[in-house]
Amino acid sequence: MFKKFKDSGIKKFNALGFLFLTIMMFASLLFFNDALDMPNIYLIDGDVFSFSQGWTWQGDGFQEQYSLPRYFDVKESEPLVIRNTIPDQLPHGAKLAVRSYMQSVVAKIDGETVYAMGDDSDKYLGKDFGNFWAVIDITPEDIGKTVELTLFSHLSTSNGYASEIVIATGTGLLGHIFFQKGAWNALSLITILLGVVVVFSCILGRFYKQKNSGLLFLGITALLLGSWFLGDSGMLQLLSKNTYYTTRITFITTLLIPISFALYVRETVHMSKKRFLADFLTALLIINAVICMALEHNDVLGIRDTLLVTMALIGIFCIYYIVIFSIELFYYKNKKAADEIRAIVVFIFFAILETVYFLIDKQKESSYFMLIGTTVYIILALFNRYKEYTERRKVKEDKEYFERVAYTDALTGAYNRAGFYRDLKAITDPEGYFIIQADTDRLKYINDYFGHVNGDRAIIDTYNVLFKNFSKIGTVYRIGGDEFSVIVKNSDRDEIDRIMEEVKKDVVLIAKERKYDFSVSFGAVKYDSASDLNINATIIRADHKMYDDKKRLRDTVPKKMPVIQ
């Protein structure tokens, strides 16, 4: 009683002590810096200043000043040229940063070009360069000089547009870019991480012959979506030097995401009827992606120029699947696919909102619709996959349990007669096989004079001695009350004879410890194609050998008898 109370007290003390220490340590992280007036070693500074006021436009003779962001009324084929004066106060290592939306950017300071990106069409694919951050270094010598920005795009939604401009230090700019979409970037990285984990899990699963294509396509979809979000936020310029990747990833993933998503649905959602049109739409999306990439790589049209067709296909694809899922849920009562369908409908709903918002508002980057829809969908999809995995695992465990019960002897734990014949049936080429037949001697005498408990003990002893010596090269079976078989493959006669001698020595040692006579008869033969029609004939010969061995007990009486009181 005291020990139980003591154990319970220590357990409670440990739990409360850990909770108290955790609270104290987190409190120290939050408050000790202010309490001790410790110096600041934070790497990202806050030197980010808006430089969006006082810009003049070439179109009005640089007389009127404007605030950014703003659309300027430029002609379709003309670039937007805006100017400003570099302020007097600059942080050390100052940089001027402007977000380009499918625009080329050329920067001049007092007429001298200091930055040019996207203006040379020979250096990139498509008509427009892509979304990116243009970053121009500014020195103290540039204070008071005129900075001129030339922005141009073939797209009506981007040409004539100037986004917000900031002046910042290097680390300040990194923080500014990240925290502009802080939650967006965090969720994008989490989505990519989940995708990587799922894809690698599937690769390992295939390595271990656990195929699951649906989960693989889900992982690829998560990777593509996360890359799309990061590319849209401008974060990829901090993670990769590959200019094509950072400026084209959003368009490339727009082509690929609906394909991987369709393949995931195809592998995961079990439809009541085959849907040829779904496969046809998927094929159309693949053909569209190939054509769009070919047009851009051959400098005919950029992916952005063909995006309207892609978005129309995606819209048709989403509407089709919503109709099909509705039929599956409400007409066919497809309960098995209900959870998966609900998750996909959430994703498609937000994808449609994103598409409509893109077409109506002509936005230059993705809204939060897709981020919300993707986050909810990935969580639900992974939960569904986990639930499916646990259900499949339970079915597998139940199958293994009932199979184990069906093929296992309850007394010894050895394979039973059914297991023996199952494994014999699997032997297609008996060449090289040995069959050892064994029998516990005088089991009736043990049961009659020493009880069935000791009879069972003798059977277990027989199994244990066979298992100890043969388990490394063969399989032991209890095929009857006191009868055992051992199947051995690819061994030689000398090895079998050596093991048999070890078995007999162990039997002698066990017999000395028992109050009854304990011995085992054996017969070991190798398959011989000249005399054996099949492996069953080998078993018969092994039986004959065992019975020949048992003849040594003929006309003998047991030496150990129970003491009668």
KAFENGI-V27838 format. One record per residue. N is the residue number from 1. PSI is psi in degrees with one decimal (* if undefined). Layout:
<<N:PSI> <N:PSI>>
This chain:
<<1:-45.3> <2:-41.5> <3:-42.0> <4:-43.3> <5:-40.5> <6:-43.7> <7:-41.7> <8:-39.8> <9:-43.1> <10:-41.5> <11:-44.5> <12:-39.5> <13:-43.4> <14:-43.0> <15:-46.5> <16:-37.7> <17:-42.6> <18:-42.0> <19:-43.3> <20:-45.6> <21:-39.4> <22:-45.5> <23:-44.2> <24:-41.7> <25:-41.3> <26:-34.7> <27:-38.6> <28:-36.8> <29:-33.9> <30:-32.5> <31:-18.9> <32:-32.1> <33:-45.0> <34:-39.2> <35:-36.1> <36:-0.7> <37:47.3> <38:148.4> <39:153.4> <40:124.2> <41:19.0> <42:131.1> <43:-28.7> <44:115.9> <45:173.2> <46:19.8> <47:74.8> <48:119.0> <49:136.5> <50:132.5> <51:41.1> <52:0.1> <53:152.0> <54:22.3> <55:138.3> <56:153.1> <57:138.0> <58:-31.9> <59:-25.8> <60:23.2> <61:20.5> <62:32.0> <63:-45.2> <64:140.4> <65:147.6> <66:156.6> <67:145.7> <68:154.1> <69:154.9> <70:148.3> <71:130.8> <72:145.7> <73:73.8> <74:159.1> <75:158.8> <76:-37.0> <77:5.4> <78:147.3> <79:161.0> <80:125.6> <81:118.2> <82:151.8> <83:156.7> <84:169.5> <85:131.5> <86:126.8> <87:165.6> <88:-35.5> <89:113.7> <90:136.9> <91:160.1> <92:130.3> <93:38.8> <94:146.7> <95:137.4> <96:128.0> <97:132.8> <98:140.2> <99:121.6> <100:133.4> <101:91.8> <102:33.9> <103:147.5> <104:148.0> <105:124.4> <106:127.4> <107:134.5> <108:143.0> <109:115.9> <110:43.7> <111:-8.4> <112:126.4> <113:122.1> <114:-9.8> <115:135.6> <116:125.2> <117:127.1> <118:1.9> <119:-16.5> <120:103.2> <121:-17.0> <122:-14.9> <123:1.5> <124:163.1> <125:148.6> <126:172.6> <127:-28.8> <128:148.8> <129:-40.5> <130:170.3> <131:135.1> <132:165.3> <133:120.7> <134:122.6> <135:119.5> <136:125.8> <137:138.1> <138:134.1> <139:162.0> <140:-27.5> <141:-16.0> <142:-6.1> <143:131.6> <144:-8.2> <145:162.5> <146:127.1> <147:132.4> <148:128.0> <149:130.1> <150:118.1> <151:130.4> <152:142.3> <153:148.3> <154:-12.2> <155:134.5> <156:-27.9> <157:-15.1> <158:-32.2> <159:134.2> <160:3.8> <161:134.2> <162:122.7> <163:177.7> <164:141.8> <165:137.8> <166:157.2> <167:129.0> <168:163.8> <169:173.2> <170:-50.8> <171:-34.7> <172:-38.8> <173:-39.7> <174:-46.2> <175:-39.2> <176:-44.9> <177:-42.0> <178:-47.5> <179:-9.2> <180:-37.4> <181:60.8> <182:-56.6> <183:-37.7> <184:-50.1> <185:-40.8> <186:-46.6> <187:-32.9> <188:-45.7> <189:-39.0> <190:-41.4> <191:-44.1> <192:-43.8> <193:-44.3> <194:-42.3> <195:-43.5> <196:-45.2> <197:-44.9> <198:-44.1> <199:-46.2> <200:-35.1> <201:-39.7> <202:-38.9> <203:-45.6> <204:-37.2> <205:-40.5> <206:-36.5> <207:-37.2> <208:19.1> <209:35.3> <210:77.5> <211:136.5> <212:83.8> <213:-34.4> <214:-45.6> <215:-36.1> <216:-46.1> <217:-32.3> <218:-44.1> <219:-41.8> <220:-40.6> <221:-42.7> <222:-41.7> <223:-45.3> <224:-42.9> <225:-44.3> <226:-40.3> <227:-38.5> <228:-47.5> <229:-43.1> <230:-42.5> <231:-37.0> <232:-26.2> <233:-11.5> <234:-0.8> <235:-24.1> <236:-24.1> <237:-19.5> <238:-15.1> <239:-19.8> <240:144.3> <241:-1.8> <242:103.4> <243:-41.5> <244:-42.1> <245:-46.6> <246:-29.6> <247:-14.8> <248:-5.0> <249:-36.7> <250:-37.9> <251:-40.7> <252:-44.2> <253:-29.6> <254:-35.1> <255:-36.3> <256:-32.6> <257:-49.4> <258:-28.2> <259:-50.7> <260:-36.0> <261:-42.8> <262:-40.4> <263:-36.6> <264:-46.3> <265:-42.1> <266:-38.8> <267:-22.2> <268:-47.0> <269:116.3> <270:105.5> <271:150.8> <272:-31.1> <273:152.1> <274:137.4> <275:92.8> <276:-37.8> <277:-33.3> <278:-44.9> <279:-36.4> <280:-43.3> <281:-39.4> <282:-42.5> <283:-38.9> <284:-41.0> <285:-39.2> <286:-45.8> <287:-42.1> <288:-42.6> <289:-42.9> <290:-44.6> <291:-45.1> <292:-44.6> <293:-40.9> <294:-41.8> <295:-40.5> <296:-43.6> <297:-22.1> <298:11.1> <299:36.4> <300:-55.9> <301:145.0> <302:161.2> <303:-37.2> <304:-33.2> <305:-28.4> <306:8.5> <307:-30.6> <308:-40.8> <309:-42.9> <310:-45.0> <311:-35.9> <312:-43.0> <313:-42.1> <314:-40.0> <315:-45.0> <316:-43.2> <317:-47.1> <318:-45.7> <319:-42.1> <320:-47.2> <321:-34.3> <322:-41.2> <323:-46.8> <324:-43.6> <325:-37.2> <326:-41.1> <327:-43.5> <328:-42.2> <329:-48.1> <330:-27.4> <331:-50.5> <332:-6.4> <333:47.7> <334:81.7> <335:-30.5> <336:-35.1> <337:2.6> <338:-47.7> <339:-43.1> <340:-40.9> <341:-41.0> <342:-42.9> <343:-42.3> <344:-37.6> <345:-39.5> <346:-47.3> <347:-46.1> <348:-37.1> <349:-47.3> <350:-30.7> <351:-39.5> <352:-43.0> <353:-42.9> <354:-43.1> <355:-45.7> <356:-44.0> <357:-38.8> <358:-44.7> <359:-37.2> <360:-49.3> <361:-12.8> <362:42.2> <363:156.3> <364:-12.7> <365:164.7> <366:145.2> <367:-176.6> <368:-4.4> <369:-51.0> <370:-36.9> <371:-45.7> <372:-49.1> <373:-41.3> <374:-45.5> <375:-47.6> <376:-44.1> <377:-46.8> <378:-42.7> <379:-47.8> <380:-41.7> <381:-43.7> <382:-37.3> <383:-42.8> <384:-40.3> <385:-38.6> <386:-43.3> <387:-41.8> <388:-40.2> <389:-44.9> <390:-38.7> <391:-43.8> <392:-38.6> <393:-40.4> <394:-42.2> <395:-42.5> <396:-43.2> <397:-40.4> <398:-41.2> <399:-44.7> <400:-37.8> <401:-50.8> <402:-33.1> <403:-40.1> <404:-42.0> <405:-40.4> <406:-31.2> <407:8.9> <408:136.9> <409:125.6> <410:-33.4> <411:-48.5> <412:-22.1> <413:0.2> <414:164.5> <415:144.4> <416:-168.4> <417:-40.1> <418:-40.9> <419:-36.5> <420:-48.5> <421:-29.1> <422:-46.7> <423:-32.7> <424:-39.5> <425:-27.9> <426:-9.8> <427:105.0> <428:-30.8> <429:101.4> <430:-1.5> <431:128.6> <432:-2.1> <433:141.5> <434:142.7> <435:124.6> <436:121.1> <437:137.0> <438:151.2> <439:131.9> <440:120.1> <441:144.2> <442:44.3> <443:-36.7> <444:-42.2> <445:-41.7> <446:-45.3> <447:-42.5> <448:-41.6> <449:-24.7> <450:0.8> <451:157.9> <452:-23.8> <453:-44.6> <454:-30.4> <455:-44.7> <456:-38.0> <457:-39.3> <458:-39.7> <459:-43.7> <460:-40.4> <461:-41.7> <462:-46.4> <463:-45.8> <464:-41.0> <465:-35.1> <466:-44.5> <467:-42.5> <468:-39.6> <469:-25.9> <470:-9.9> <471:-26.4> <472:-22.3> <473:-5.9> <474:-173.3> <475:135.2> <476:137.4> <477:142.4> <478:109.1> <479:-4.7> <480:-168.0> <481:-57.8> <482:15.1> <483:138.7> <484:151.6> <485:150.4> <486:128.7> <487:123.0> <488:134.1> <489:143.2> <490:54.9> <491:163.8> <492:169.0> <493:-38.5> <494:-41.0> <495:-43.2> <496:-44.4> <497:-39.5> <498:-44.7> <499:-39.1> <500:-37.8> <501:-39.5> <502:-39.8> <503:-46.0> <504:-37.2> <505:-42.6> <506:-38.1> <507:-41.6> <508:-42.1> <509:-41.5> <510:-41.3> <511:-35.0> <512:-28.0> <513:-13.9> <514:152.4> <515:4.4> <516:163.0> <517:126.6> <518:124.0> <519:164.3> <520:137.8> <521:144.1> <522:153.9> <523:119.6> <524:122.5> <525:157.6> <526:145.0> <527:133.2> <528:111.8> <529:-23.0> <530:-30.8> <531:-19.6> <532:122.6> <533:-36.8> <534:-174.4> <535:-26.2> <536:-33.9> <537:-34.2> <538:-40.0> <539:-42.0> <540:-43.3> <541:-38.4> <542:-38.0> <543:-45.0> <544:-41.7> <545:-39.9> <546:-43.4> <547:-30.9> <548:-39.3> <549:-34.6> <550:-19.6> <551:-19.2> <552:-20.9> <553:-4.7> <554:139.0> <555:24.1> <556:158.9> <557:151.3> <558:145.2> <559:-30.2> <560:124.5> <561:151.7> <562:147.4> <563:123.2> <564:122.5> <565:*>>
